Amino acid sequence: MRSHKRYAVLALLIAIAAFLLPAPASAQKHAPHTASMKGTAAAAATTTGTAATPPPGPPALSLAPAALSFDAEVGRAAPTAQSLAISSNGPAVSYSVSSSSTGNWLRVKAGSAKTPGSVSISADSAGLSPGTYSGTVVVASSDVANSPIPVAVTLTVAPPPITLAPTALSFTAQEGGVAPPDQSIVTGSGNGAPIGFTLAASSSEGWLTVKPATGTTGKPISIAANPAGLAAGTYSGTVVVDCSGASNCPVPVPVTFTVNPVPTIAVGPELLTFVAKAGDRPPAPQMITTRSSAAPVPYAVTASSTGGWLGVSSSTGITPEPVSVTVNPVGLAAGPHTGTVTITSKDGSAPQVVAIAFNVSPADLPTLGVAPAYLAFVGQAGGTSPPSQTVLTTSSKSAINYTVSAVSKGNWLSASVNTGSTPGSLKITANPSGLAAGTYTGTVILASPDAANSSQAIEASFTVTAATLPAMSVGPPTLSFTSHTGEVTQASQTITISSGGAPFHYTASTASASWLKATPVSGASPGAMNISVAPAGLAAGTYTGAVTVSAEGVANSPQAVFVTLTVSPKPVPRLAVSPASMTFTAQAGGKPPAGQTIAMVSTGDKLGFKVSTGTSASWLSATPNDGATPGSITVSVNPAGLAAGTYNSSVSIAASDAGNSPRVVPVTLVVTAAGKKP
């Protein structure tokens, strides 16, 4: 505002000077100006001069660009800073720069404080969730007319993308043949942070499957193709990876499945598996056999693999000549690799494809060892589990971690741990619960990505024999309780339930007596049950009831425990006091001796009581005057005004509900002559 005033005053002074001062000759010649002046004498005068130039206005700021936008991604580095140019249309002016943004993500670093200059604008996206954020940079100057000038700044933070490798898969199998090896998709995220996702496989004939159904980036997805029921031809399917935490979800992965027709020549096996260490020597070659149903058939052989690690001994042959297949781990990364050997007969029939699986383990990885490799269990249907068996784990070098999974139809097979490390051990258990008589098989799998041999399988068998009905034993056969009228609860007693054979589930009922209760009302043998009675509301007398224990599949069910409850009349409570008498000694005219305490208790219910002292014994007092058992009162004596001698009185404690009320405690006060010791 002061600057505007200065400009206004300067413009006025220039205008006055232009009017009063004569113009230069050149100006008079080229730019005549005539002004007339009127006065009282009506005289006219003519003045020639130059016209006044209007004063310049205050300068204005110019900013470029007029708005800024930044793009960032969660977990990535902040976007590159941008420059805001600041200039004025007049002389250099000073300016200031400020910023504001929700979340304090906007950063401003000023360069020159005068025009022309620039400001570095940056966005700090660290810690921001995906979304669009707005902020403002304000450039202000007291020397310009258009101050302040806001510049809108937008920051768009995108979630990280999910990455998949490979982005497409293809399988090949033979019509009516076995499924090709599963293939894997490695998942990741743009910033390395884990992203949860779900998986769905879609194929019109249902040949495509994916597992697991959910996952987190960094863990592979296993894709499987099953040719069962498919005719020869090419099939298309899709695996869709969907998520809410990535910018590019859902991501479809196309899958192609080529099912070749049954050829005129037969080859075997349909799958060869090789194992080697990364960078190690190639494993021994393996053979593919060829045969034809009639005369020998010439064939051609091609090997296909990414990176050229797969080879064959010859490109041609004639049945029944075998094909020697070789693999070379040199240059291959650790992990699973797949390839194919295609054998095409010269008669034009469909080619035969043998899948090749090559598992390359990291160099010098230890091997996982387990012992024993086979477990056999024997049990009885409905019986207890046979003793667990121990599996020992070892490694050829350093300790390795492994996971344990037990697979069995009916889930009868289990392991004591889910994970472990070598050297170690685990317990394997077979549970006959729910199994009919027969023989069952299962597998315990120990897997480790740190082992050269990846996983080890332990086969298990379980022979379940027919069950014999167990006998139930319940004891003791009788229980007795005693109570009295008005009593609410009684201490519980315990009965036990055991089996002479296989364990069983049982239930208990006390329907025969409302005052009888069993806890818990069900369980499994061997077990125990607490039996209690509730005598509240029962008149004096003898009551009988029974606890009936029942169990299915037990030869001697149900069993009963007979219970007797004897309720006696409620006893009258009695009041007890201690001590039975009191003696005090004092000196005539002396101080009172210390008080003494009488304690009161009652048998049975709590009793309220009142306290009184003999009316003729003013020297005797007791506090408090009333109370309840258990309690106490303090008895005090005061020798003031008493001559030497012996004084007798009593404290009476009365309880209206006690059978022996009142209770009287004799009190003796011996007062000795002054000057004599008591």
Secondary structure as UniProt FT lines:
FT   HELIX           2..20
FT   HELIX           25..30
FT   STRAND          34..35
FT   TURN            40..41
FT   STRAND          47..48
FT   STRAND          61..64
FT   STRAND          67..73
FT   TURN            74..75
FT   STRAND          82..88
FT   STRAND          96..101
FT   TURN            102..103
FT   STRAND          106..110
FT   STRAND          117..123
FT   TURN            126..127
FT   STRAND          131..140
FT   TURN            142..143
FT   TURN            145..146
FT   STRAND          149..158
FT   STRAND          162..165
FT   STRAND          169..174
FT   TURN            175..176
FT   STRAND          183..189
FT   TURN            190..191
FT   STRAND          196..203
FT   TURN            204..205
FT   STRAND          208..211
FT   STRAND          214..216
FT   TURN            217..218
FT   STRAND          221..225
FT   TURN            228..229
FT   STRAND          233..242
FT   TURN            247..248
FT   STRAND          251..260
FT   STRAND          265..268
FT   STRAND          271..277
FT   TURN            278..279
FT   STRAND          286..292
FT   STRAND          298..305
FT   TURN            306..307
FT   STRAND          310..312
FT   STRAND          316..318
FT   TURN            319..320
FT   STRAND          323..327
FT   TURN            330..331
FT   STRAND          335..345
FT   TURN            346..347
FT   STRAND          352..361
FT   TURN            363..364
FT   STRAND          368..371
FT   STRAND          374..380
FT   TURN            381..382
FT   STRAND          389..395
FT   STRAND          401..408
FT   TURN            409..410
FT   STRAND          413..415
FT   STRAND          419..421
FT   STRAND          424..430
FT   TURN            433..434
FT   STRAND          438..447
FT   TURN            449..450
FT   TURN            452..453
FT   STRAND          455..465
FT   STRAND          472..475
FT   STRAND          478..484
FT   TURN            485..486
FT   STRAND          493..499
FT   STRAND          505..509
FT   TURN            511..512
FT   TURN            514..515
FT   STRAND          516..519
FT   STRAND          522..524
FT   STRAND          527..533
FT   TURN            536..537
FT   STRAND          541..551
FT   TURN            552..553
FT   TURN            555..556
FT   STRAND          559..568
FT   STRAND          574..578
FT   STRAND          582..587
FT   TURN            588..589
FT   STRAND          596..603
FT   STRAND          608..613
FT   TURN            615..616
FT   TURN            618..619
FT   STRAND          620..623
FT   STRAND          626..628
FT   STRAND          631..637
FT   TURN            640..641
FT   STRAND          645..654
FT   TURN            656..657
FT   TURN            659..660
FT   STRAND          663..672
FT   TURN            674..675
//
